[in-house]
Amino acid sequence: MISFRFLKTTAIAAMAALGLTSGSHAETIRVAVGTQDTTINCATGGLLIRELKLLEKFLPHDGKYKDVTYDIQWKNFTSGAPLTNEMVAGKLDFGAMADFPGSLNGVAFQKAGRRSLFISVLSGSTKGSGNGIVVPSNSPVQSIDDLKGKTISVPFASTSHGMLLRAIEGKGWNAETDVNIITQAPEVAGPALQANKIEAHADFVPFAELFPWRGFARKIFDGSQANAPTFHGALVDADYAEKYPEIVNAYLRAALEADRLIANEPEKYSELIAKVTGIEAEVVYLFHGPLGLQTRDVTWKPEYRQAVATSIKTLKFLKRTDSDLDINQFVTDKYIRAASAENGRDYDAQLKNYDQLALKAKDATTGAEITDFSRTAQIWVKDEPFVRHYSSPENALKALAALEKEGKAIRVVYAQDRETRIKLFANQAWFVRSAKGELSTFLLMDGAEKWAKEHGGTVVDYTGARESLLASR
């Protein structure tokens, strides 16, 4: 006959194995992260952490977390608004989004009687690059000056909406009478541009570059022209951060590690992002490669804090909120400072650093170290793992002709805007050829014409730039 004592002992042993005894401290902690995979500036705060399993690397397993089981959850969104809805509903703990939707996140939490925290920048531009305005590729429009009286679509309450309003204000126009602004998501705007159903579209990362890359649109305005700082960053539920500060630290350390990896191998991780999102690696590299269109920068520079304040002001103008959000309570560098220190980064030094992501390379033709970054150019040859770098557009275009003569397939050619230093697709840029044959690159024809007038030279398009080099041989 089996004794009661034997049964009791067996039951206790089984419960202990499952961590269910009264003396056990086993706990399952959810770590639920909302990502925006196709908004590629969020990659280091979402996609790369998930795909490379970096969160698992940094989550704590000592102290009060000794017996913890982590329930890591990932959910992808195409914009910040639905991500915010799920954070406020308690279904997500972290989220990655831009300054405008991030500010709406803070307002939404406030309305619910709670708080969220903007804990880190992931990538951005203190000048405003990343947001932009495009027109159909066959449009006669060359600059924003040509859009007066036209219909411009934009995702409402997005960071690009704020850029558009600021650009219109900068022209001295009335946003309600001088242009017709309608709301349109990027997935709707793309087909509309192809069908010439809209005259212009303003959008955020990466669509002002992606649509031109795919051949049905042309970029005629960059956010830097409006001088409207913009960024994407990470947020957390404040209650969650207070309860689990070590997990917030782990998430940010994972983001910093993702940043380190893509900085060291931009081509490799651009390909990974492309594989996951369907956004071509050539577009991803435009942002995340050295001297990229935006800079991956985790520090809370004054310009980014101001971007949050401007977002709140603009959201009030749009009647999307009537609340005041205390920026000093909402934006915090407490967690990213700690994570940076643990990852061996000097936060204060980076806070003062406004340089683009560094390029350390030699000219692929001459072998000389590249030291002047105002005229650099790059070529990505198909089936080559690394981008080739050149100290000037003329060196790159001469090399391009030789590569094509060898039968090499070319993925993309990049060039830097001579004045703004933003990276461009060379085949959509304008050039000024000096009397000595030196080429300077510009986003807009207006910029090229101004440079030619001030410095001398002839304005040519990409085809003209290539032909002029061949003719000079």
C-alpha positions as CSV (number, residue, x, y, z in Angstrom):
1,M,0.0,0.0,0.0
2,I,1.4,3.4,-1.0
3,S,1.7,5.7,2.0
4,F,0.4,9.3,2.1
5,R,3.8,10.5,3.1
6,F,5.2,9.0,-0.2
7,L,2.5,10.7,-2.3
8,K,3.1,14.0,-0.6
9,T,6.9,13.8,-1.1
10,T,6.4,12.9,-4.8
11,A,4.0,15.8,-5.3
12,I,6.3,18.3,-3.7
13,A,9.2,17.1,-5.9
14,A,7.1,17.4,-9.0
15,M,6.0,20.9,-8.0
16,A,9.5,21.9,-7.3
17,A,10.6,20.7,-10.7
18,L,8.0,23.0,-12.2
19,G,9.0,26.0,-10.0
20,L,5.6,25.9,-8.3
21,T,6.5,25.4,-4.6
22,S,5.6,28.2,-2.2
23,G,9.3,28.9,-1.6
24,S,10.1,29.4,-5.3
25,H,10.6,32.9,-6.8
26,A,10.2,31.7,-10.4
27,E,8.5,34.4,-12.5
28,T,7.7,34.9,-16.1
29,I,8.4,38.5,-17.3
30,R,7.0,39.7,-20.6
31,V,9.2,41.8,-22.8
32,A,6.9,43.0,-25.6
33,V,8.4,45.2,-28.3
34,G,6.6,47.0,-31.1
35,T,8.7,47.6,-34.2
36,Q,8.4,49.3,-37.5
37,D,10.5,47.1,-39.8
38,T,9.9,49.1,-43.0
39,T,10.7,52.3,-41.3
40,I,14.4,51.3,-41.6
41,N,15.7,54.0,-39.2
42,C,14.1,51.9,-36.4
43,A,16.2,48.9,-37.4
44,T,18.6,49.1,-34.4
45,G,15.7,49.3,-32.0
46,G,13.8,46.4,-33.4
47,L,14.5,44.4,-36.5
48,L,18.2,43.8,-35.9
49,I,17.7,43.1,-32.2
50,R,15.1,40.5,-33.1
51,E,16.8,38.9,-36.0
52,L,20.2,38.7,-34.3
53,K,18.7,37.7,-30.9
54,L,20.5,40.5,-29.1
55,L,17.9,41.0,-26.4
56,E,18.5,37.5,-25.2
57,K,22.2,38.3,-24.9
58,F,21.7,41.2,-22.5
59,L,18.6,40.3,-20.4
60,P,19.7,39.9,-16.7
61,H,19.8,36.5,-15.1
62,D,21.2,37.3,-11.7
63,G,19.9,39.0,-8.5
64,K,16.1,39.3,-8.6
65,Y,16.1,37.9,-12.1
66,K,17.9,34.7,-11.2
67,D,15.0,32.3,-11.7
68,V,13.1,34.5,-14.2
69,T,11.7,33.2,-17.5
70,Y,11.4,35.8,-20.2
71,D,8.5,35.9,-22.6
72,I,9.9,37.9,-25.5
73,Q,7.2,39.1,-27.9
74,W,7.7,41.1,-31.2
75,K,5.0,42.8,-33.2
76,N,5.6,44.7,-36.4
77,F,3.7,47.8,-37.5
78,T,3.7,50.1,-40.5
79,S,3.3,53.3,-38.5
80,G,3.4,54.6,-35.0
81,A,-0.2,55.2,-34.3
82,P,-1.4,51.6,-34.0
83,L,1.8,50.7,-32.1
84,T,0.9,53.4,-29.6
85,N,-2.7,52.1,-29.3
86,E,-1.3,48.7,-28.2
87,M,1.2,50.2,-25.8
88,V,-1.6,52.2,-24.1
89,A,-3.7,49.1,-24.0
90,G,-0.9,47.3,-22.1
91,K,-0.1,44.9,-24.9
92,L,3.4,46.2,-25.5
93,D,6.1,47.5,-23.2
94,F,8.5,49.1,-25.7
95,G,8.0,50.8,-29.1
96,A,10.1,52.4,-31.8
97,M,8.8,55.4,-33.8
98,A,9.6,58.9,-35.0
99,D,9.3,62.2,-33.1
100,F,5.7,63.0,-34.2
101,P,4.1,59.7,-33.4
102,G,6.4,59.4,-30.4
103,S,4.9,62.7,-29.0
104,L,1.4,61.4,-29.7
105,N,2.4,58.3,-27.7
106,G,3.2,60.6,-24.7
107,V,0.0,62.4,-25.1
108,A,-2.0,59.2,-25.4
109,F,-0.5,57.8,-22.2
110,Q,-1.2,61.1,-20.4
111,K,-4.8,61.0,-21.4
112,A,-5.0,57.5,-20.0
113,G,-3.7,58.8,-16.7
114,R,-0.3,57.1,-17.2
115,R,3.1,58.0,-18.6
116,S,5.5,56.8,-21.3
117,L,9.1,57.7,-21.6
118,F,11.2,58.6,-24.7
119,I,14.4,56.8,-23.7
120,S,16.7,57.0,-26.7
121,V,17.3,58.3,-30.2
122,L,18.0,55.6,-32.7
123,S,18.7,57.5,-35.9
124,G,18.1,61.0,-37.1
125,S,19.2,64.2,-38.7
126,T,19.6,67.5,-36.8
127,K,19.1,69.2,-40.2
128,G,16.0,67.3,-41.2
129,S,17.1,64.8,-43.9
130,G,15.1,61.7,-44.1
131,N,11.7,63.4,-44.7
132,G,11.2,64.6,-48.2
133,I,8.8,65.5,-51.0
134,V,8.6,63.5,-54.3
135,V,6.7,64.1,-57.5
136,P,5.9,61.6,-60.4
137,S,9.0,61.0,-62.4
138,N,7.6,62.7,-65.5
139,S,6.4,65.8,-63.6
140,P,7.7,69.2,-64.7
141,V,8.0,70.2,-61.0
142,Q,11.6,70.9,-60.0
143,S,11.3,72.4,-56.6
144,I,8.8,73.2,-53.8
145,D,8.3,76.6,-55.4
146,D,6.4,74.9,-58.2
147,L,3.9,73.3,-55.8
148,K,1.8,76.4,-55.0
149,G,-1.8,75.7,-55.7
150,K,-1.1,72.0,-56.1
151,T,-2.4,68.9,-54.1
152,I,0.2,67.3,-51.8
153,S,-0.5,64.1,-50.0
154,V,1.2,63.1,-46.7
155,P,0.5,60.7,-43.8
156,F,-1.3,63.0,-41.4
157,A,0.3,63.5,-37.9
158,S,3.5,62.0,-39.1
159,T,7.0,63.5,-38.9
160,S,6.8,64.3,-42.6
161,H,3.5,66.2,-42.0
162,G,5.4,68.5,-39.7
163,M,8.2,68.9,-42.2
164,L,5.7,69.8,-44.9
165,L,3.9,72.4,-42.8
166,R,7.3,73.9,-41.8
167,A,8.4,74.0,-45.5
168,I,5.1,75.8,-46.5
169,E,5.5,78.2,-43.6
170,G,9.0,78.9,-44.7
171,K,7.7,79.9,-48.1
172,G,5.3,82.4,-46.5
173,W,2.4,80.3,-47.8
174,N,-0.9,79.5,-46.1
175,A,-1.1,75.8,-45.5
176,E,-4.9,75.9,-45.8
177,T,-5.3,78.1,-48.9
178,D,-2.0,78.0,-51.0
179,V,-1.8,74.3,-51.2
180,N,-4.3,71.4,-50.9
181,I,-2.9,68.9,-48.3
182,I,-4.6,65.5,-48.2
183,T,-3.9,62.5,-46.0
184,Q,-2.4,59.4,-47.7
185,A,-0.4,56.5,-46.4
186,P,2.8,55.6,-48.3
187,E,1.3,52.3,-49.5
188,V,-1.4,54.3,-51.2
189,A,0.8,57.1,-52.4
190,G,3.1,54.8,-54.3
191,P,0.5,53.6,-56.8
192,A,-1.0,57.1,-56.9
193,L,2.3,58.5,-58.0
194,Q,2.7,55.8,-60.6
195,A,-0.8,56.6,-62.0
196,N,-0.2,60.4,-61.8
197,K,-3.2,60.7,-59.5
198,I,-1.4,63.1,-57.1
199,E,0.9,66.0,-57.9
200,A,3.3,65.5,-55.0
201,H,3.7,63.3,-51.9
202,A,5.6,64.1,-48.6
203,D,6.8,61.2,-46.6
204,F,9.2,59.8,-43.9
205,V,12.0,57.3,-44.0
206,P,12.6,55.6,-46.4
207,F,9.8,56.5,-48.9
208,A,11.2,59.8,-50.3
209,E,14.2,57.7,-51.4
210,L,12.5,54.4,-52.0
211,F,10.0,55.7,-54.5
212,P,12.6,57.4,-56.7
213,W,14.8,54.3,-56.5
214,R,11.9,52.2,-57.8
215,G,11.7,54.6,-60.8
216,F,8.3,56.2,-60.5
217,A,9.1,59.3,-58.6
218,R,11.6,62.1,-58.3
219,K,12.7,63.8,-55.1
220,I,12.3,67.6,-55.3
221,F,12.6,68.6,-51.6
222,D,14.7,67.3,-48.7
223,G,13.7,67.9,-45.1
224,S,17.0,69.6,-44.5
225,Q,15.8,72.5,-46.6
226,A,13.1,73.2,-44.0
227,N,15.8,72.9,-41.2
228,A,13.3,70.7,-39.3
229,P,15.2,68.2,-37.1
230,T,13.8,64.7,-37.2
231,F,14.6,61.4,-35.6
232,H,13.3,57.9,-34.7
233,G,13.7,56.7,-31.2
234,A,12.6,54.2,-28.5
235,L,9.9,54.5,-25.9
236,V,8.8,52.5,-22.9
237,D,5.9,52.3,-20.6
238,A,7.0,54.3,-17.5
239,D,5.4,51.9,-15.1
240,Y,7.3,49.0,-16.7
241,A,10.6,51.0,-16.6
242,E,10.1,51.7,-12.9
243,K,9.5,48.0,-12.2
244,Y,12.1,46.6,-14.5
245,P,14.9,49.2,-15.0
246,E,17.4,46.4,-15.7
247,I,15.3,45.1,-18.6
248,V,15.2,48.7,-20.1
249,N,18.9,48.7,-19.7
250,A,19.2,45.3,-21.5
251,Y,17.0,46.6,-24.4
252,L,19.1,49.7,-24.9
253,R,22.4,47.7,-24.7
254,A,21.0,45.4,-27.4
255,A,20.2,48.5,-29.5
256,L,23.7,49.8,-29.0
257,E,25.1,46.4,-30.0
258,A,23.0,46.4,-33.2
259,D,24.3,49.9,-33.9
260,R,27.9,48.7,-33.5
261,L,27.4,45.8,-35.8
262,I,25.8,47.8,-38.7
263,A,28.5,50.5,-38.4
264,N,31.2,47.8,-38.8
265,E,29.5,45.9,-41.6
266,P,26.9,48.2,-43.3
267,E,26.6,46.2,-46.5
268,K,26.0,42.9,-44.7
269,Y,23.3,44.3,-42.5
270,S,21.7,46.3,-45.2
271,E,21.2,43.0,-47.0
272,L,19.6,41.5,-43.9
273,I,17.2,44.4,-43.5
274,A,16.4,44.2,-47.2
275,K,15.7,40.4,-46.8
276,V,13.3,41.0,-43.9
277,T,11.5,44.2,-45.2
278,G,11.7,44.0,-49.0
279,I,13.2,47.4,-49.1
280,E,16.2,47.2,-51.4
281,A,19.6,47.1,-49.8
282,E,20.7,50.0,-52.0
283,V,18.1,52.2,-50.2
284,V,19.0,50.9,-46.8
285,Y,22.7,51.6,-47.3
286,L,21.8,55.1,-48.4
287,F,20.7,55.7,-44.8
288,H,22.9,53.3,-42.8
289,G,26.2,53.4,-44.7
290,P,29.0,55.8,-43.9
291,L,28.2,59.4,-44.7
292,G,24.5,58.2,-44.8
293,L,21.5,60.4,-45.3
294,Q,20.8,60.2,-41.6
295,T,23.1,59.5,-38.7
296,R,22.6,56.7,-36.2
297,D,22.9,58.7,-33.0
298,V,21.5,57.6,-29.6
299,T,22.1,60.9,-27.8
300,W,19.5,63.4,-26.9
301,K,20.9,66.4,-28.7
302,P,19.1,69.7,-28.1
303,E,17.8,69.6,-31.7
304,Y,16.0,66.3,-31.0
305,R,14.5,67.6,-27.8
306,Q,13.3,70.6,-29.8
307,A,11.8,68.2,-32.4
308,V,9.6,66.7,-29.7
309,A,8.5,70.2,-28.5
310,T,7.8,71.2,-32.1
311,S,5.8,68.0,-32.6
312,I,3.6,68.9,-29.7
313,K,3.1,72.4,-31.0
314,T,2.2,71.2,-34.5
315,L,-0.1,68.5,-33.1
316,K,-2.0,71.3,-31.3
317,F,-2.2,73.2,-34.5
318,L,-3.6,70.2,-36.3
319,K,-6.1,69.8,-33.4
320,R,-4.8,66.3,-32.6
321,T,-4.2,67.3,-29.0
322,D,-5.0,70.0,-26.6
323,S,-2.7,68.7,-23.9
324,D,0.6,70.0,-22.7
325,L,3.3,67.4,-22.3
326,D,6.2,68.2,-20.0
327,I,9.2,67.5,-22.3
328,N,11.6,67.3,-19.4
329,Q,9.5,64.5,-17.8
330,F,8.8,62.7,-21.1
331,V,12.3,62.8,-22.6
332,T,15.0,61.1,-20.4
333,D,18.6,60.2,-21.0
334,K,18.8,58.3,-17.7
335,Y,18.6,54.9,-19.2
336,I,20.7,55.4,-22.4
337,R,23.5,57.0,-20.4
338,A,23.7,53.9,-18.2
339,A,23.5,51.5,-21.2
340,S,26.2,53.5,-23.1
341,A,28.5,53.3,-20.1
342,E,28.1,49.6,-19.8
343,N,28.8,49.2,-23.5
344,G,31.9,51.3,-23.3
345,R,30.6,54.4,-25.0
346,D,31.3,58.0,-24.0
347,Y,27.8,59.5,-24.0
348,D,28.9,63.1,-23.4
349,A,31.5,62.9,-26.2
350,Q,28.8,61.6,-28.6
351,L,26.4,64.3,-27.5
352,K,28.8,66.9,-28.8
353,N,29.5,65.1,-32.0
354,Y,27.5,66.2,-35.0
355,D,29.6,64.5,-37.7
356,Q,28.1,62.0,-40.2
357,L,28.9,58.4,-39.7
358,A,32.6,58.2,-40.5
359,L,34.0,57.0,-43.8
360,K,37.5,55.4,-43.4
361,A,38.4,54.3,-46.9
362,K,40.9,54.7,-49.8
363,D,40.0,55.7,-53.3
364,A,39.3,52.5,-55.2
365,T,41.1,54.0,-58.2
366,T,44.1,55.9,-56.8
367,G,44.6,54.1,-53.5
368,A,44.9,57.4,-51.7
369,E,43.2,57.9,-48.4
370,I,39.9,59.9,-48.7
371,T,40.1,62.9,-46.5
372,D,37.7,65.4,-48.2
373,F,34.1,64.1,-47.9
374,S,32.4,66.9,-49.8
375,R,32.7,65.2,-53.1
376,T,32.9,61.5,-52.3
377,A,31.1,58.9,-54.4
378,Q,30.5,55.2,-54.2
379,I,29.8,52.3,-56.5
380,W,28.2,49.0,-55.4
381,V,29.0,46.3,-58.0
382,K,26.7,43.3,-58.2
383,D,28.0,40.2,-56.4
384,E,30.6,42.2,-54.6
385,P,30.3,42.2,-50.8
386,F,31.6,45.7,-50.2
387,V,30.9,49.2,-51.7
388,R,33.8,50.8,-53.6
389,H,34.6,54.3,-52.5
390,Y,36.0,57.3,-54.5
391,S,37.2,60.7,-53.6
392,S,35.3,62.4,-56.3
393,P,32.3,61.9,-58.7
394,E,34.7,62.1,-61.7
395,N,36.8,59.3,-60.3
396,A,33.7,57.2,-59.7
397,L,32.1,57.8,-63.1
398,K,35.3,57.0,-64.9
399,A,35.6,53.8,-62.9
400,L,31.9,53.1,-63.7
401,A,32.6,53.3,-67.4
402,A,35.5,50.9,-67.1
403,L,33.5,48.5,-64.9
404,E,30.7,48.4,-67.5
405,K,33.2,47.8,-70.3
406,E,34.3,44.7,-68.3
407,G,30.8,43.5,-68.3
408,K,30.2,44.2,-64.6
409,A,26.6,44.8,-63.4
410,I,26.2,47.8,-61.3
411,R,23.8,47.9,-58.4
412,V,24.0,51.6,-57.5
413,V,26.1,54.7,-57.7
414,Y,26.0,57.2,-54.8
415,A,27.3,60.8,-54.6
416,Q,27.3,63.5,-51.9
417,D,25.5,66.8,-52.2
418,R,28.3,69.4,-52.4
419,E,26.7,71.8,-50.0
420,T,24.4,69.8,-47.7
421,R,26.6,66.6,-47.7
422,I,23.5,64.4,-47.9
423,K,24.0,61.1,-49.8
424,L,22.2,60.9,-53.1
425,F,21.5,58.4,-55.9
426,A,23.8,59.7,-58.5
427,N,21.5,58.9,-61.4
428,Q,18.9,61.3,-60.0
429,A,21.3,64.1,-59.1
430,W,22.4,67.2,-60.9
431,F,26.0,68.1,-61.5
432,V,28.1,71.2,-62.1
433,R,31.2,70.6,-64.3
434,S,33.9,73.2,-63.8
435,A,36.3,74.4,-66.5
436,K,38.9,72.0,-65.1
437,G,36.5,69.1,-65.3
438,E,35.7,68.8,-61.6
439,L,32.2,67.6,-60.8
440,S,30.1,68.8,-57.9
441,T,26.8,67.0,-57.1
442,F,23.5,68.5,-56.1
443,L,20.0,67.2,-55.2
444,L,18.2,69.9,-57.0
445,M,18.7,71.7,-60.3
446,D,18.2,75.0,-58.4
447,G,21.2,74.2,-56.2
448,A,23.3,73.3,-59.2
449,E,22.4,76.5,-61.0
450,K,23.2,78.6,-58.0
451,W,26.6,76.9,-57.6
452,A,27.4,77.4,-61.3
453,K,26.5,81.0,-61.1
454,E,28.7,81.6,-58.0
455,H,31.6,79.4,-58.9
456,G,31.4,78.9,-62.7
457,G,30.7,75.8,-64.6
458,T,28.0,74.0,-66.6
459,V,24.9,72.4,-65.1
460,V,24.4,68.8,-66.4
461,D,22.3,65.8,-65.4
462,Y,23.7,62.4,-64.7
463,T,23.8,61.4,-68.3
464,G,25.5,64.7,-69.2
465,A,28.0,64.3,-66.4
466,R,29.0,60.8,-67.8
467,E,29.2,62.0,-71.4
468,S,31.3,65.0,-70.5
469,L,33.9,62.8,-68.8
470,L,34.0,60.4,-71.8
471,A,34.3,63.4,-74.2
472,S,37.3,64.8,-72.2
473,R,39.4,61.6,-72.6
